[in-house]
Structure formats: structure tokens, C-alpha cells
Amino acid sequence: MNQTFTLSGEYIALCDLLKVCGVVDSGGAGKLLVAQGDVRVDGQVELRKTCKIRAGQRVSGDGFSIRVEGAAA
């Protein structure tokens, strides 16, 4: 599942992004996925559940890829 997420602010927390994009059903499931080392940010394993994801970054894992872009000015 490839998708694009458009930020409404400066950043979104990693676990919140996973929930909003439908990768997981709940914030708790998102935190677990991150804690298990199953999520990559720009190709690197990310273990911080509330890592700030900003425009231009790519979040990926088994079966999903999310490109984050900034809101149009």
C-alpha cells in the first residue's frame, strides 16, 4: 500500500501517522509496531514511537509506504 499524507501542521507523531493512514487500527498498535522495529523512516529503523515526522520524509514497513508532504501554501 503506497500512499501520500499531507501535513496540516509542522509535523505528526509517528504512531499517529500510522493510525491516521490506516496501517494500524489504534495508537497502541502503532506504538507496538514501532517498538518491534518494524517501521522505517527514510530507510532507517525508527524505535521512537513519537518521532516527529516532517514533510519530505518517507515512512515504510512490511506492506506499506507513506510519503509525507507539506500542506500547499
MDAnalysis code that builds the backbone (N, CA, C; Angstrom):
import MDAnalysis as mda
import numpy as np

u = mda.Universe.empty(219, n_residues=73, atom_resindex=np.repeat(np.arange(73), 3), trajectory=True)
u.add_TopologyAttr("name", ["N", "CA", "C"] * 73)
u.add_TopologyAttr("resid", np.arange(1, 74))
u.add_TopologyAttr("resname", ["MET", "ASN", "GLN", "THR", "PHE", "THR", "LEU", "SER", "GLY", "GLU", "TYR", "ILE", "ALA", "LEU", "CYS", "ASP", "LEU", "LEU", "LYS", "VAL", "CYS", "GLY", "VAL", "VAL", "ASP", "SER", "GLY", "GLY", "ALA", "GLY", "LYS", "LEU", "LEU", "VAL", "ALA", "GLN", "GLY", "ASP", "VAL", "ARG", "VAL", "ASP", "GLY", "GLN", "VAL", "GLU", "LEU", "ARG", "LYS", "THR", "CYS", "LYS", "ILE", "ARG", "ALA", "GLY", "GLN", "ARG", "VAL", "SER", "GLY", "ASP", "GLY", "PHE", "SER", "ILE", "ARG", "VAL", "GLU", "GLY", "ALA", "ALA", "ALA"])
u.atoms.positions = np.array([
    [0.846, -1.167, 0.000],
    [0.000, 0.000, 0.000],
    [0.897, 1.237, 0.000],
    [0.883, 1.960, -1.085],
    [1.625, 3.211, -1.197],
    [0.642, 4.367, -1.078],
    [0.984, 5.333, -0.241],
    [0.105, 6.479, -0.119],
    [0.888, 7.733, 0.234],
    [0.206, 8.867, 0.075],
    [0.792, 10.158, 0.415],
    [-0.051, 10.777, 1.517],
    [0.625, 11.330, 2.512],
    [-0.060, 12.010, 3.613],
    [0.347, 13.470, 3.578],
    [-0.633, 14.367, 3.629],
    [-0.357, 15.798, 3.635],
    [-0.490, 16.340, 5.051],
    [0.592, 16.921, 5.544],
    [0.602, 17.501, 6.888],
    [-0.312, 18.705, 6.966],
    [-0.966, 18.880, 8.124],
    [-1.750, 20.097, 8.337],
    [-0.966, 21.062, 9.223],
    [0.073, 20.549, 9.876],
    [0.925, 21.378, 10.726],
    [2.379, 21.146, 10.366],
    [3.265, 21.389, 11.328],
    [4.700, 21.256, 11.084],
    [5.145, 19.797, 11.053],
    [4.493, 18.956, 11.883],
    [4.869, 17.540, 11.948],
    [3.714, 16.709, 12.500],
    [3.866, 15.382, 12.441],
    [2.926, 14.448, 13.053],
    [3.749, 13.373, 13.748],
    [3.278, 12.917, 14.898],
    [3.983, 11.854, 15.616],
    [3.878, 10.558, 14.814],
    [4.937, 9.771, 14.811],
    [4.999, 8.547, 14.026],
    [3.820, 7.615, 14.303],
    [3.529, 7.341, 15.569],
    [2.432, 6.417, 15.885],
    [1.085, 6.977, 15.412],
    [0.913, 8.301, 15.458],
    [-0.320, 8.920, 14.970],
    [-0.434, 8.802, 13.454],
    [0.670, 8.960, 12.748],
    [0.670, 8.823, 11.296],
    [0.236, 7.420, 10.887],
    [0.766, 6.410, 11.562],
    [0.405, 5.031, 11.243],
    [-1.093, 4.796, 11.433],
    [-1.665, 5.402, 12.464],
    [-3.093, 5.243, 12.741],
    [-3.930, 6.003, 11.709],
    [-3.583, 7.248, 11.448],
    [-4.343, 8.079, 10.509],
    [-4.341, 7.482, 9.099],
    [-3.226, 6.877, 8.714],
    [-3.115, 6.307, 7.366],
    [-3.677, 4.895, 7.261],
    [-4.189, 4.361, 8.375],
    [-4.825, 3.054, 8.324],
    [-3.886, 1.870, 8.341],
    [-2.612, 2.097, 8.673],
    [-1.658, 0.994, 8.769],
    [-2.004, 0.127, 9.972],
    [-2.448, 0.771, 11.059],
    [-2.879, 0.077, 12.279],
    [-4.257, 0.610, 12.685],
    [-4.947, -0.151, 13.534],
    [-6.291, 0.240, 13.962],
    [-6.304, 1.188, 15.148],
    [-5.206, 1.210, 15.911],
    [-5.182, 2.053, 17.108],
    [-3.784, 2.600, 17.343],
    [-3.715, 3.633, 18.190],
    [-2.417, 4.198, 18.548],
    [-1.542, 3.184, 19.262],
    [-2.169, 2.344, 20.090],
    [-1.419, 1.313, 20.811],
    [-0.774, 0.319, 19.867],
    [-1.516, -0.059, 18.815],
    [-0.968, -0.987, 17.818],
    [0.181, -0.328, 17.059],
    [0.069, 0.977, 16.816],
    [1.146, 1.710, 16.152],
    [2.399, 1.742, 16.993],
    [2.231, 1.983, 18.294],
    [3.380, 2.017, 19.206],
    [4.058, 0.652, 19.268],
    [3.255, -0.420, 19.266],
    [3.811, -1.767, 19.300],
    [4.602, -2.054, 18.027],
    [4.053, -1.667, 16.876],
    [4.723, -1.887, 15.599],
    [6.084, -1.187, 15.585],
    [6.120, 0.045, 16.096],
    [7.372, 0.808, 16.159],
    [8.344, 0.149, 17.135],
    [7.846, -0.237, 18.313],
    [8.698, -0.834, 19.344],
    [9.331, -2.140, 18.875],
    [8.658, -2.848, 18.000],
    [9.182, -4.118, 17.479],
    [10.248, -3.904, 16.399],
    [10.456, -2.648, 15.989],
    [11.454, -2.364, 14.960],
    [10.965, -2.628, 13.552],
    [9.634, -2.608, 13.368],
    [9.041, -2.920, 12.063],
    [8.745, -1.696, 11.211],
    [9.174, -0.515, 11.667],
    [8.897, 0.718, 10.928],
    [10.211, 1.416, 10.598],
    [10.304, 1.886, 9.362],
    [11.494, 2.613, 8.922],
    [11.107, 4.041, 8.535],
    [11.973, 4.978, 8.888],
    [11.806, 6.372, 8.484],
    [13.009, 6.714, 7.620],
    [12.755, 7.065, 6.376],
    [13.830, 7.347, 5.412],
    [14.841, 6.196, 5.352],
    [14.339, 4.958, 5.416],
    [15.189, 3.782, 5.252],
    [15.873, 3.278, 6.514],
    [15.750, 4.015, 7.623],
    [16.396, 3.621, 8.879],
    [15.344, 3.161, 9.884],
    [15.619, 2.084, 10.597],
    [14.688, 1.611, 11.625],
    [14.506, 2.705, 12.668],
    [13.255, 2.990, 12.995],
    [12.929, 4.028, 13.979],
    [12.234, 3.381, 15.171],
    [12.783, 3.575, 16.361],
    [12.223, 2.974, 17.573],
    [11.527, 3.985, 18.476],
    [11.580, 5.256, 18.115],
    [10.902, 6.293, 18.911],
    [9.454, 6.403, 18.445],
    [8.538, 6.036, 19.310],
    [7.120, 5.989, 18.942],
    [6.563, 7.355, 18.565],
    [7.061, 8.400, 19.217],
    [6.529, 9.738, 18.946],
    [7.510, 10.579, 18.127],
    [8.352, 9.918, 17.377],
    [9.292, 10.608, 16.479],
    [8.500, 11.595, 15.613],
    [8.998, 12.820, 15.476],
    [8.313, 13.838, 14.687],
    [8.583, 13.605, 13.199],
    [7.529, 13.328, 12.465],
    [7.629, 13.095, 11.031],
    [7.261, 14.391, 10.323],
    [8.176, 14.854, 9.477],
    [8.004, 16.139, 8.793],
    [7.901, 15.949, 7.281],
    [7.525, 17.004, 6.594],
    [7.389, 16.969, 5.140],
    [8.691, 16.495, 4.494],
    [8.568, 15.669, 3.474],
    [9.721, 15.174, 2.745],
    [10.216, 13.820, 3.225],
    [9.676, 13.337, 4.338],
    [10.120, 12.050, 4.857],
    [9.252, 10.922, 4.325],
    [9.803, 9.701, 4.350],
    [9.072, 8.515, 3.922],
    [9.080, 7.518, 5.066],
    [7.898, 7.026, 5.397],
    [7.728, 6.035, 6.449],
    [7.307, 4.735, 5.778],
    [8.001, 3.649, 6.092],
    [7.680, 2.387, 5.433],
    [7.814, 1.212, 6.388],
    [7.286, 0.099, 5.943],
    [7.342, -1.139, 6.706],
    [6.814, -2.257, 5.838],
    [6.555, -3.392, 6.434],
    [6.086, -4.553, 5.696],
    [4.699, -4.281, 5.102],
    [4.646, -4.068, 3.791],
    [3.372, -3.876, 3.109],
    [2.861, -2.454, 3.028],
    [3.628, -1.473, 3.486],
    [3.158, -0.091, 3.375],
    [4.315, 0.877, 3.164],
    [3.990, 1.980, 2.507],
    [4.937, 3.074, 2.301],
    [4.135, 4.371, 2.282],
    [4.542, 5.308, 3.122],
    [3.837, 6.586, 3.228],
    [4.821, 7.711, 2.949],
    [4.512, 8.531, 1.942],
    [5.322, 9.716, 1.649],
    [4.621, 10.889, 2.283],
    [5.355, 11.668, 3.078],
    [4.760, 12.806, 3.798],
    [5.114, 14.095, 3.078],
    [4.083, 14.889, 2.812],
    [4.330, 16.184, 2.154],
    [3.696, 17.290, 2.958],
    [4.195, 18.492, 2.730],
    [3.684, 19.651, 3.431],
    [2.389, 20.136, 2.810],
    [1.625, 20.880, 3.578],
    [0.381, 21.449, 3.067],
    [0.701, 22.513, 2.015],
    [-0.125, 22.594, 0.991],
    [0.081, 23.610, -0.049],
    [-0.148, 24.991, 0.554],
    [0.729, 25.904, 0.209],
    [0.633, 27.249, 0.779],
    [-0.461, 28.045, 0.091],
])
